[in-house]
Amino acid sequence: MSTIAKLKKDIKLGKKCVAHWLRMRTDPECKETPQGYDCPYCCEYGSSCRGCPIRKRMGATQCEETPFYDAKDAWFDKGLGRKGAKVWQHAATAELNFLRRIVRNLQAKLRRWEKPSGK
């Protein structure tokens, strides 16, 4: 797969990840979970994370060194009253912002690759 095709694919998956977390954060009835099988990147790259842009950015597998685990833990505690819901909202926002930065970085990289040479 060419670099441009890979970037386009990762941007598309990243946008799906953002939408997934946005649904979980905003819809109390959402049945999606922060588990790997609901994450478009995890579904695509598997537990090895080989080729995953998050792994490339952070240098770690399994989304270590990202806001993911705080958000996942908060998701399980969100039903524990107002404090749990507030912690969930904060953690989900951190994960959303992180994923949005990943997508923006991929988009910037794609623009550089698509830029005609010599100009």
MISE-60357 format. One line per 10 residues: for each residue z, y, x of N, C-alpha, C. Coordinates in Angstrom, 2 decimals. Layout:
! MISE-60357
Z Y X Z Y X Z Y X | ...
This chain:
! MISE-60357
0.00 -1.17 0.86 0.00 0.00 0.00 0.00 1.23 0.90 | -0.81 2.20 0.56 -0.88 3.42 1.36 0.41 4.24 1.19 | 0.63 5.14 2.11 1.81 6.01 2.05 1.80 6.84 0.78 | 0.65 7.39 0.44 0.57 8.22 -0.78 0.86 7.39 -2.02 | 0.30 6.19 -2.10 0.56 5.32 -3.26 2.04 4.95 -3.35 | 2.67 4.68 -2.21 4.11 4.33 -2.19 4.94 5.52 -2.64 | 4.60 6.71 -2.17 5.34 7.90 -2.59 5.21 8.12 -4.09 | 4.01 7.98 -4.61 3.80 8.15 -6.06 4.60 7.13 -6.85 | 4.61 5.90 -6.39 5.38 4.85 -7.05 6.87 5.17 -7.02 | 7.37 5.59 -5.86 8.80 5.90 -5.75 9.19 7.12 -6.57
8.30 8.10 -6.68 8.57 9.26 -7.53 8.67 8.81 -8.99 | 7.75 7.97 -9.42 7.77 7.48 -10.80 9.06 6.69 -11.07 | 9.44 5.81 -10.14 10.68 5.06 -10.30 11.89 5.99 -10.29 | 11.86 7.00 -9.42 12.96 7.96 -9.35 13.14 8.73 -10.64 | 12.03 9.12 -11.24 12.11 9.81 -12.54 12.69 8.90 -13.60 | 12.37 7.61 -13.53 12.96 6.65 -14.48 14.46 6.53 -14.23 | 14.88 6.55 -12.97 16.31 6.50 -12.65 17.04 7.72 -13.22 | 16.44 8.89 -13.03 17.05 10.12 -13.55 17.17 10.03 -15.07 | 16.11 9.59 -15.73 16.14 9.47 -17.20 17.21 8.48 -17.64 | 17.33 7.38 -16.91 18.34 6.35 -17.21 19.75 6.95 -17.15
20.05 7.67 -16.07 21.39 8.26 -15.94 21.60 9.40 -16.93 | 20.57 10.14 -17.24 20.69 11.21 -18.22 21.01 10.63 -19.60 | 20.33 9.55 -19.96 20.64 8.89 -21.25 22.08 8.41 -21.27 | 22.51 7.78 -20.20 23.89 7.27 -20.17 24.90 8.41 -20.26 | 24.60 9.52 -19.60 25.55 10.64 -19.60 25.61 11.34 -20.94 | 24.47 11.47 -21.62 24.43 12.32 -22.82 24.57 11.56 -24.13 | 24.27 10.28 -24.14 24.28 9.51 -25.39 25.44 8.54 -25.40 | 26.49 8.84 -26.18 27.66 7.96 -26.22 27.33 6.55 -26.76 | 26.24 6.43 -27.48 25.85 5.14 -28.04 24.88 4.37 -27.14 | 24.54 4.94 -26.01 23.60 4.30 -25.09 24.14 2.95 -24.64
23.31 1.94 -24.70 23.73 0.59 -24.32 23.38 0.26 -22.87 | 22.74 1.20 -22.16 22.42 0.96 -20.76 23.70 1.03 -19.93 | 23.66 0.43 -18.77 24.83 0.39 -17.90 24.44 0.88 -16.50 | 25.43 1.18 -15.67 25.12 1.56 -14.30 24.93 0.34 -13.38 | 24.73 -0.81 -13.97 24.52 -2.02 -13.17 23.14 -2.01 -12.54 | 22.97 -2.73 -11.47 21.71 -2.77 -10.76 20.53 -3.18 -11.62 | 20.73 -4.11 -12.56 19.61 -4.58 -13.37 19.10 -3.53 -14.34 | 19.80 -2.42 -14.50 19.32 -1.31 -15.32 18.72 -0.19 -14.48 | 18.75 -0.33 -13.17 18.25 0.72 -12.28 16.82 0.40 -11.86 | 15.87 1.31 -12.14 14.48 1.04 -11.76 14.27 0.76 -10.28
15.00 1.47 -9.40 14.86 1.19 -7.97 15.36 -0.22 -7.64 | 16.52 -0.58 -8.21 17.06 -1.92 -7.94 16.15 -3.01 -8.48 | 15.61 -2.78 -9.65 14.69 -3.77 -10.22 13.47 -3.95 -9.34 | 13.00 -2.87 -8.74 11.79 -2.93 -7.92 12.06 -3.51 -6.53 | 13.14 -3.08 -5.89 13.37 -3.44 -4.50 14.39 -4.56 -4.29 | 15.11 -4.94 -5.33 16.05 -6.04 -5.22 17.27 -5.70 -4.38 | 18.11 -6.71 -4.17 19.39 -6.48 -3.49 19.23 -6.20 -2.00 | 18.08 -6.52 -1.43 17.87 -6.21 -0.01 17.59 -4.73 0.18 | 17.13 -4.07 -0.87 16.81 -2.64 -0.85 15.66 -2.32 0.11 | 14.95 -3.32 0.53 13.85 -3.11 1.49 12.77 -2.23 0.84
12.52 -1.07 1.45 11.53 -0.13 0.94 12.09 0.90 -0.02 | 13.35 0.78 -0.39 13.95 1.72 -1.34 14.14 3.09 -0.69 | 13.72 4.16 -1.38 13.87 5.50 -0.80 15.33 5.93 -0.65 | 16.21 5.39 -1.46 17.64 5.72 -1.31 18.16 5.11 -0.02 | 17.78 3.88 0.24 18.19 3.24 1.50 17.62 4.02 2.68 | 16.35 4.42 2.59 15.76 5.18 3.68 16.50 6.49 3.91 | 16.88 7.15 2.84 17.56 8.45 2.94 18.98 8.31 3.48 | 19.71 7.29 2.99 21.13 7.16 3.32 21.41 6.21 4.47 | 20.46 5.32 4.77 20.66 4.38 5.85 21.58 3.22 5.52 | 21.82 3.00 4.23 22.71 1.93 3.81 22.11 1.19 2.62
22.44 -0.07 2.49 21.96 -0.85 1.35 22.95 -0.74 0.19 | 22.51 -1.24 -0.96 23.37 -1.31 -2.15 23.89 0.05 -2.61 | 23.16 1.12 -2.31 23.53 2.49 -2.70 24.88 2.94 -2.15 | 25.27 2.32 -1.02 26.48 2.80 -0.35 26.23 4.20 0.16 | 27.29 4.96 0.30 27.20 6.35 0.78 26.51 7.26 -0.23 | 26.47 6.87 -1.49 25.91 7.70 -2.56 26.97 7.88 -3.64 | 26.74 8.75 -4.62 27.70 8.91 -5.72 27.71 7.72 -6.70 | 26.88 6.73 -6.48 26.72 5.65 -7.44 28.03 4.94 -7.79 | 28.80 4.53 -6.80 29.99 3.72 -7.08 31.06 4.50 -7.82 | 31.21 5.79 -7.50 32.16 6.62 -8.28 31.70 6.71 -9.73
30.39 6.87 -9.93 29.86 6.96 -11.29 30.01 5.63 -12.02 | 29.73 4.54 -11.33 29.87 3.22 -11.94 31.31 2.98 -12.37 | 32.26 3.26 -11.50 33.68 3.08 -11.83 34.07 3.96 -13.01 | 33.60 5.21 -13.00 33.94 6.14 -14.09 33.32 5.68 -15.40 | 32.14 5.07 -15.35 31.50 4.58 -16.57 32.39 3.55 -17.27 | 33.00 2.66 -16.50 33.86 1.64 -17.08 35.16 2.23 -17.63 | 35.55 3.42 -17.14 36.78 4.06 -17.59 36.54 5.15 -18.63 | 35.28 5.40 -19.01 34.98 6.55 -19.86 35.62 6.46 -21.24 | 35.95 5.27 -21.69 36.58 5.12 -22.99 38.08 5.35 -22.97 | 38.62 5.75 -21.83 40.07 5.92 -21.70 40.50 7.35 -22.02
40.05 7.83 -23.16 40.45 9.15 -23.62 39.66 10.28 -22.99 | 40.16 11.50 -23.20 39.43 12.69 -22.74 39.34 12.76 -21.23 | 40.38 12.33 -20.54 40.35 12.38 -19.08 39.28 11.44 -18.54 | 39.20 10.23 -19.08 38.18 9.28 -18.66 36.78 9.80 -18.94 | 36.60 10.43 -20.10 35.29 10.98 -20.45 34.91 12.13 -19.51 | 35.89 12.95 -19.15 35.63 14.07 -18.25 35.27 13.57 -16.85 | 35.98 12.58 -16.37 35.69 12.00 -15.06 34.29 11.39 -15.08 | 33.95 10.70 -16.18 32.62 10.11 -16.31 31.53 11.17 -16.24 | 31.70 12.27 -16.99 30.70 13.33 -17.00 30.50 13.91 -15.59 | 31.59 14.13 -14.90 31.51 14.68 -13.55 30.80 13.70 -12.60
31.18 12.44 -12.66 30.59 11.43 -11.77 29.12 11.20 -12.09 | 28.78 11.15 -13.38 27.39 10.95 -13.77 26.53 12.14 -13.35 | 27.08 13.33 -13.43 26.35 14.53 -12.99 26.10 14.47 -11.48 | 27.08 14.02 -10.73 26.89 13.89 -9.28 25.78 12.88 -8.97 | 25.75 11.76 -9.67 24.71 10.76 -9.46 23.34 11.32 -9.87 | 23.29 12.01 -11.00 22.04 12.63 -11.44 21.52 13.63 -10.42 | 22.39 14.47 -9.92 21.97 15.47 -8.93 21.46 14.80 -7.66 | 22.14 13.73 -7.24 21.70 12.98 -6.07 20.30 12.40 -6.29 | 20.08 11.76 -7.43 18.78 11.16 -7.72 17.69 12.23 -7.84 | 18.03 13.36 -8.42 17.06 14.46 -8.53 16.65 14.95 -7.14
17.62 15.01 -6.21 17.28 15.42 -4.84 16.36 14.40 -4.18 | 16.60 13.12 -4.42 15.73 12.08 -3.88 14.30 12.30 -4.38 | 14.16 12.54 -5.69 12.82 12.74 -6.28 12.18 14.00 -5.70 | 12.92 15.08 -5.61 12.36 16.32 -5.05 11.90 16.12 -3.60 | 12.69 15.41 -2.82 12.31 15.14 -1.43 11.05 14.29 -1.36 | 10.93 13.30 -2.23 9.72 12.48 -2.27 8.51 13.32 -2.69 | 8.70 14.21 -3.66 7.61 15.07 -4.10 7.15 16.00 -2.98 | 8.10 16.53 -2.23 7.75 17.41 -1.11 6.98 16.62 -0.04 | 7.44 15.42 0.22 6.75 14.57 1.21 5.33 14.25 0.73 | 5.18 13.97 -0.57 3.85 13.68 -1.11 2.93 14.89 -0.96
3.43 16.08 -1.24 2.62 17.29 -1.09 2.14 17.45 0.36 | 3.02 17.15 1.31 2.62 17.24 2.72 1.54 16.21 3.05 | 1.65 15.02 2.50 0.64 13.97 2.76 -0.68 14.30 2.10 | -0.62 14.92 0.94 -1.85 15.23 0.21 -2.52 16.51 0.67 | -1.79 17.32 1.44 -2.33 18.59 1.93 -3.51 18.31 2.84 | -4.63 18.96 2.58 -5.81 18.75 3.44 -5.51 19.13 4.89 | -5.92 18.30 5.81 -5.69 18.61 7.22 -6.60 19.75 7.67 | -6.13 20.49 8.65 -6.92 21.59 9.19 -6.78 22.89 8.42 | -5.88 22.96 7.46 -5.69 24.21 6.70 -4.28 24.69 6.84
